[in-house]
Amino acid sequence: MPPGVHRATLTEVIDRFGNGTAHREQATAALRRIVELAEQTGHLDRVIVFGSYVTAKEAPNDVDIVLIMKAEFKLDTCTSEVLAVFDHQRAQAELGASVFWTRPGLLFLQSSEDFIAGWQRKRDNTLRGIVEVTI
């Protein structure tokens, strides 16, 4: 996928990246579950998917997700099941995904668009394509 932020529905993402190998199907199940749990809060604003899941790699390590929640989101209103999404270690262990999250005012030192664009930069400073899942 070329560098940039590519927008797609969850169905389109799954149709393109979610099939073909057991690894992909497992990562896809994690993606679906995480989006479902985040939506249960009523405060999910945006979902970004990046990493090996949105590549041609046959066996992605997992699915990497950034959740951007609405400003009103509060962790103390979440059930224990939903809280797993917002704890990086629990999400990895219980859901099989690397999940990062934020909300306006928590980490945004720039616009949300600049924040999202920043996830295009890999550790080696090159750019990658990422997908914004339209909610």
Buried (B, 14 or more C-beta within 10 A) or exposed (E): BEBEBBEBEBEBBBEEBBEEEEBBEBBBBBBBBBBEBBEBBEBBBBBBBBBBBBEEBEEBEBBBBBBBBEEEBEEEEBEEEBBBBBBEEBBBEBBBBBBBBBBBEEEBEEEBEEBBBEBBEEEEEEEBBBBBBEE
